[in-house]
């Protein structure tokens, strides 16, 4: 379970880490700008969204045992998907569309949430061997 949890959490962190700086800060994507405009947000907010995504990537790694992060991530992905569906529905059928990215992130969140319930923990460490029952 620890390995499954690590892959789910690392996958989520990587996606946030990539989606923050690459299409928003380093190489501002025309699609990102179009989505912002359709949502009524100024182009300058693209930088701040990228920074928030980087911060969420950092939180995903630093708050390794915080299970609620998976719930937060899934809710953010659902909200983002609804936002795109309302403001720019044509993007839902485009190549590399928000549906595939957001649903994958939601699935990683579900996998991470359930696997984190059984993570090894020093607080659950057995100090003595369990007694055998005949």
C-alpha positions as CSV (number, residue, x, y, z in Angstrom):
1,X,0.0,0.0,0.0
2,X,2.9,2.4,0.7
3,X,4.2,1.9,-2.8
4,X,0.7,2.5,-4.4
5,X,0.3,5.6,-2.2
6,X,3.7,6.8,-3.3
7,X,3.0,6.4,-7.0
8,X,-0.5,8.1,-6.7
9,X,0.9,11.0,-4.7
10,X,4.0,11.4,-6.9
11,X,1.8,11.2,-10.0
12,X,-0.4,14.0,-8.7
13,X,2.5,16.1,-7.7
14,X,4.2,15.7,-11.0
15,X,1.1,16.7,-13.0
16,X,0.6,19.8,-10.8
17,X,4.4,20.6,-11.1
18,X,4.2,20.3,-14.9
19,X,0.9,22.1,-15.4
20,X,1.9,25.0,-13.3
21,X,5.1,26.3,-14.9
22,X,5.1,24.8,-18.4
23,X,1.9,25.9,-20.1
24,X,1.2,28.8,-17.8
25,X,4.5,30.4,-16.9
26,X,7.4,29.3,-19.1
27,X,5.5,28.8,-22.4
28,X,2.1,30.4,-22.0
29,X,-0.3,28.3,-24.1
30,X,-2.8,29.9,-26.4
31,X,-5.4,27.4,-25.1
32,X,-4.7,28.5,-21.5
33,X,-5.2,32.1,-22.6
34,X,-8.4,31.3,-24.4
35,X,-9.8,29.4,-21.4
36,X,-9.0,32.3,-19.2
37,X,-10.7,34.8,-21.5
38,X,-13.8,32.6,-21.8
39,X,-13.9,32.4,-18.0
40,X,-13.7,36.2,-17.8
41,X,-10.3,36.2,-16.1
42,X,-7.4,38.6,-17.2
43,X,-4.3,37.1,-18.9
44,X,-2.2,38.2,-15.9
45,X,-4.0,35.6,-13.7
46,X,-2.2,32.9,-15.7
47,X,1.0,33.5,-13.7
48,X,-0.9,33.3,-10.4
49,X,-2.7,30.1,-11.4
50,X,0.7,28.6,-12.3
51,X,2.1,29.6,-8.9
52,X,-0.9,28.1,-7.1
53,X,-0.4,24.8,-9.1
54,X,3.3,24.7,-8.1
55,X,2.3,25.3,-4.5
56,X,-0.2,22.5,-4.6
57,X,2.5,20.2,-6.1
58,X,4.8,21.1,-3.1
59,X,1.9,20.5,-0.6
60,X,1.3,17.1,-2.2
61,X,4.8,16.1,-1.4
62,X,5.3,17.8,1.9
63,X,2.0,16.7,3.4
64,X,2.7,13.1,2.6
65,X,0.4,11.6,5.2
66,X,-2.5,14.1,4.9
67,X,-5.3,12.0,3.4
68,X,-7.6,15.0,2.9
69,X,-5.3,16.3,0.2
70,X,-6.6,13.6,-2.1
71,X,-10.2,14.8,-1.5
72,X,-9.1,18.4,-2.1
73,X,-7.4,17.4,-5.3
74,X,-10.5,15.5,-6.6
75,X,-12.8,18.4,-5.7
76,X,-10.5,20.9,-7.5
77,X,-10.5,18.6,-10.6
78,X,-14.3,18.3,-10.6
79,X,-14.6,22.1,-10.2
80,X,-12.1,22.7,-13.0
81,X,-13.9,20.3,-15.3
82,X,-17.2,21.9,-14.6
83,X,-15.7,25.3,-15.2
84,X,-14.4,24.3,-18.6
85,X,-17.6,22.6,-19.5
86,X,-19.6,25.8,-18.7
87,X,-17.2,28.4,-20.2
88,X,-15.5,26.5,-23.0
89,X,-17.3,23.3,-23.8
90,X,-15.5,22.9,-27.2
91,X,-12.3,22.0,-25.2
92,X,-14.0,18.9,-23.9
93,X,-13.6,17.1,-27.2
94,X,-10.2,18.4,-28.2
95,X,-7.0,16.3,-28.3
96,X,-5.4,16.1,-24.8
97,X,-8.6,17.6,-23.3
98,X,-9.5,18.5,-19.7
99,X,-11.7,15.4,-19.4
100,X,-8.8,12.9,-19.7
101,X,-6.5,14.9,-17.5
102,X,-9.0,15.7,-14.8
103,X,-10.5,12.2,-14.7
104,X,-7.0,10.7,-14.4
105,X,-6.2,13.0,-11.5
106,X,-9.5,12.1,-9.8
107,X,-8.7,8.4,-10.2
108,X,-5.2,8.9,-8.8
109,X,-6.8,10.8,-5.9
110,X,-9.2,7.9,-5.2
111,X,-6.3,5.4,-5.4
112,X,-4.2,7.5,-3.1
113,X,-7.0,8.1,-0.6
114,X,-7.8,4.4,-0.2
115,X,-4.1,3.2,-0.2
116,X,-3.2,5.8,2.5
117,X,-5.5,4.3,5.0
118,X,-3.2,1.3,5.4
119,X,0.2,3.1,5.3
120,X,2.8,1.8,7.8
121,X,2.9,4.1,10.8
122,X,5.0,4.1,14.0
123,X,1.8,4.9,16.0
124,X,0.4,1.5,14.9
125,X,3.6,-0.4,15.5
126,X,3.2,-3.7,17.5
127,X,5.5,-3.7,20.5
128,X,4.7,-7.3,21.4
129,X,3.7,-10.1,19.1
130,X,0.0,-10.8,19.0
131,X,-1.1,-13.8,21.2
132,X,-2.0,-16.8,19.2
133,X,-5.5,-18.2,19.8
134,X,-5.8,-22.0,19.7
